[in-house]
Amino acid sequence: MASSLSRQDAEAQVRSWGFPTVYTWTDGPNAHYSPHRHGGLTTHLILSGQFTVTYPEEDPKKRETFGPGARIDVPAGKLHEVWMGKEGCTYVIGE
């Protein structure tokens, strides 16, 4: 299932939230990002696929999975780990 927003509309929406740097990114099936941090607040607006995140410093066993239309904000400096679903994931990033 995919978001009802076009890529252009989704990027415009993320810009409207106040993020100066906005781009669309696609990860392949089962992509994984080991625990990491960002220097500033980041947002992720899911266009297609699944995005699963955990916050190891809070509860390493708790994973949340999001699909099309979901917005995930990760505060500056917050340690997080991410997995993409079996079909990969396309999302708009705001930094």
Backbone bond lengths (Angstrom), bond angles and torsions (degrees), N, CA, C in turn:
res aa  C-N    CA-C-N  psi(-1)  N-CA   C-N-CA  omega(-1)  CA-C   N-CA-C  phi
1 M - - - 1.448 - - 1.519 109.51 -
2 A 1.315 116.83 141.97 1.456 121.51 -178.73 1.525 109.90 -119.03
3 S 1.312 115.85 158.55 1.454 121.89 177.25 1.528 109.28 -65.59
4 S 1.326 116.23 152.02 1.463 119.86 177.57 1.522 111.55 -78.21
5 L 1.329 117.60 -9.66 1.459 121.63 178.39 1.521 111.11 -82.24
6 S 1.325 116.54 140.22 1.464 120.06 171.07 1.524 107.65 -74.36
7 R 1.318 115.87 163.77 1.467 120.08 178.14 1.522 110.12 -57.62
8 Q 1.325 116.70 -45.15 1.468 121.26 -178.47 1.533 110.85 -62.28
9 D 1.330 117.07 -44.66 1.462 120.55 179.43 1.526 111.56 -66.57
10 A 1.331 116.80 -38.78 1.466 120.74 178.70 1.525 110.63 -64.78
11 E 1.320 117.64 -42.75 1.468 120.35 178.01 1.528 110.61 -63.91
12 A 1.336 116.94 -39.54 1.470 120.47 178.15 1.528 110.32 -64.25
13 Q 1.330 116.89 -38.19 1.459 120.62 179.14 1.523 110.61 -63.91
14 V 1.333 116.91 -45.18 1.469 120.13 179.88 1.532 110.07 -64.08
15 R 1.332 118.24 -39.31 1.470 120.07 175.87 1.527 110.48 -60.55
16 S 1.346 116.48 -38.18 1.466 120.16 -178.50 1.526 112.11 -65.27
17 W 1.328 116.94 -19.30 1.462 121.52 177.32 1.530 111.56 -81.07
18 G 1.343 117.11 -1.88 1.458 120.94 175.20 1.516 115.84 99.59
19 F 1.335 117.80 12.43 1.465 120.50 179.21 1.529 109.55 -89.85
20 P 1.333 117.91 121.58 1.465 120.12 -178.23 1.533 114.06 -75.33
21 T 1.316 117.61 -28.46 1.464 121.31 179.31 1.525 107.89 -110.58
22 V 1.344 115.68 119.86 1.464 121.34 -175.75 1.519 108.68 -136.66
23 Y 1.336 117.19 132.84 1.454 121.19 176.63 1.523 110.20 -155.61
24 T 1.318 115.66 159.56 1.459 121.36 178.26 1.513 108.68 -101.17
25 W 1.323 116.04 138.38 1.460 123.02 -176.01 1.518 108.91 -132.20
26 T 1.339 116.24 143.81 1.460 121.11 175.26 1.516 109.57 -125.51
27 D 1.328 115.32 129.63 1.466 122.15 173.96 1.516 108.65 -108.64
28 G 1.321 116.44 146.01 1.448 122.25 178.25 1.519 112.38 -74.60
29 P 1.322 115.75 175.18 1.458 121.06 -179.64 1.528 112.55 -54.59
30 N 1.325 114.96 134.17 1.461 123.05 175.18 1.527 114.91 59.38
31 A 1.332 117.11 23.38 1.470 119.98 176.57 1.531 109.07 -60.27
32 H 1.330 116.11 150.27 1.458 121.47 -176.96 1.520 109.65 -138.56
33 Y 1.325 115.80 136.06 1.465 122.31 173.86 1.528 106.58 -116.63
34 S 1.328 115.84 114.21 1.463 120.34 -179.43 1.536 109.47 -62.63
35 P 1.333 117.38 166.98 1.462 120.14 -176.86 1.531 111.97 -52.51
36 H 1.332 114.36 130.82 1.464 120.64 -178.29 1.528 109.56 -155.93
37 R 1.336 115.23 171.54 1.464 123.01 179.41 1.529 109.06 -132.09
38 H 1.316 115.19 158.01 1.466 121.62 173.49 1.522 108.05 -119.64
39 G 1.329 116.35 151.00 1.453 121.26 -178.59 1.518 114.13 -72.13
40 G 1.327 117.19 -21.33 1.466 120.98 -179.41 1.518 110.32 -134.71
41 L 1.314 115.63 170.99 1.457 121.75 175.65 1.525 109.50 -58.78
42 T 1.327 117.05 135.13 1.464 121.48 173.81 1.521 108.53 -125.47
43 T 1.337 115.62 148.39 1.455 120.82 174.53 1.517 108.98 -125.83
44 H 1.313 115.97 152.79 1.460 123.03 179.88 1.520 107.45 -133.62
45 L 1.324 117.56 120.47 1.461 122.75 176.98 1.523 107.00 -108.98
46 I 1.319 116.63 112.82 1.469 121.51 -173.00 1.526 110.11 -77.22
47 L 1.342 114.95 127.35 1.468 120.98 176.83 1.522 111.56 -98.70
48 S 1.332 116.98 -39.84 1.468 120.57 177.74 1.521 109.11 -155.61
49 G 1.332 115.90 155.50 1.455 120.82 179.40 1.516 112.67 85.08
50 Q 1.331 114.78 -164.76 1.454 121.49 -179.43 1.521 111.09 -126.55
51 F 1.329 114.89 146.69 1.460 124.81 -177.19 1.525 106.22 -132.17
52 T 1.329 116.43 118.13 1.466 121.29 -179.09 1.524 108.72 -115.29
53 V 1.331 115.94 133.42 1.464 120.58 -177.05 1.526 109.89 -131.27
54 T 1.330 114.36 147.94 1.464 121.04 171.19 1.521 107.90 -135.76
55 Y 1.329 114.93 155.71 1.459 122.05 179.17 1.525 107.11 -118.22
56 P 1.337 117.98 92.07 1.476 122.71 -171.69 1.521 115.51 -55.60
57 E 1.313 118.02 -29.71 1.466 119.74 -178.34 1.535 111.71 -79.00
58 E 1.329 117.24 -15.34 1.468 120.56 179.09 1.527 110.55 -97.45
59 D 1.330 116.25 -64.34 1.459 121.44 -179.60 1.527 107.76 -149.42
60 P 1.325 117.82 92.73 1.465 121.01 -174.12 1.522 114.47 -62.37
61 K 1.326 117.36 -16.77 1.461 120.16 -179.93 1.524 113.06 -89.87
62 K 1.332 116.70 -14.07 1.465 120.91 -177.99 1.527 110.03 -89.28
63 R 1.329 115.62 121.46 1.467 121.37 176.15 1.521 108.37 -121.32
64 E 1.326 115.85 136.92 1.456 121.26 176.57 1.521 108.64 -114.33
65 T 1.341 116.52 132.55 1.455 121.77 -179.69 1.517 109.64 -112.82
66 F 1.328 115.31 134.35 1.456 122.60 -177.20 1.524 110.10 -124.55
67 G 1.318 116.17 150.56 1.459 122.25 179.15 1.515 111.73 -124.71
68 P 1.323 116.54 -167.94 1.464 122.17 -175.60 1.532 113.20 -52.29
69 G 1.325 114.12 133.48 1.454 121.49 179.37 1.514 114.02 93.39
70 A 1.334 117.56 -13.37 1.466 120.90 -178.35 1.527 111.16 -78.46
71 R 1.321 114.09 146.64 1.471 121.44 173.84 1.518 108.08 -114.30
72 I 1.336 115.86 128.64 1.458 121.48 177.40 1.524 107.92 -120.36
73 D 1.311 117.15 120.16 1.461 122.21 176.36 1.519 108.91 -104.17
74 V 1.319 116.03 134.60 1.466 121.49 176.63 1.530 107.39 -119.42
75 P 1.331 117.44 113.66 1.462 120.73 -179.08 1.535 112.46 -60.70
76 A 1.314 115.09 153.19 1.462 121.26 177.02 1.520 109.96 -53.96
77 G 1.327 116.29 133.40 1.452 122.01 174.97 1.516 116.08 78.36
78 K 1.333 118.83 -1.70 1.467 120.96 -177.16 1.528 109.96 -81.89
79 L 1.328 115.84 123.73 1.464 121.23 179.34 1.527 109.11 -68.83
80 H 1.333 116.32 128.86 1.461 120.77 179.30 1.520 110.51 -147.31
81 E 1.329 115.29 156.79 1.462 123.22 178.73 1.522 106.71 -131.47
82 V 1.348 116.36 141.47 1.466 120.31 -172.05 1.525 111.53 -133.42
83 W 1.344 114.86 141.72 1.467 122.95 174.04 1.525 108.15 -128.18
84 M 1.313 116.31 144.43 1.456 121.61 173.90 1.525 108.76 -100.32
85 G 1.315 116.38 156.98 1.452 121.68 -178.16 1.514 113.33 -73.86
86 K 1.323 115.37 179.31 1.463 121.90 -175.81 1.519 113.05 -66.45
87 E 1.339 117.77 -15.85 1.465 121.54 177.39 1.515 111.98 -104.52
88 G 1.329 117.00 6.84 1.454 120.77 -175.85 1.531 110.04 81.05
89 C 1.316 115.50 -169.63 1.467 119.42 -177.75 1.526 109.44 -157.14
90 T 1.322 116.44 136.60 1.458 122.66 172.78 1.517 107.06 -116.68
91 Y 1.333 116.36 131.60 1.459 120.57 -176.50 1.504 110.88 -150.91
92 V 1.321 115.29 154.90 1.459 122.27 175.85 1.513 107.14 -96.01
93 I 1.330 115.79 131.01 1.462 122.50 -179.68 1.522 108.65 -107.60
94 G 1.307 115.24 135.66 1.467 121.55 172.19 1.504 108.45 -119.23
95 E 1.338 114.93 131.89 1.470 120.85 179.28 1.522 109.61 -129.50
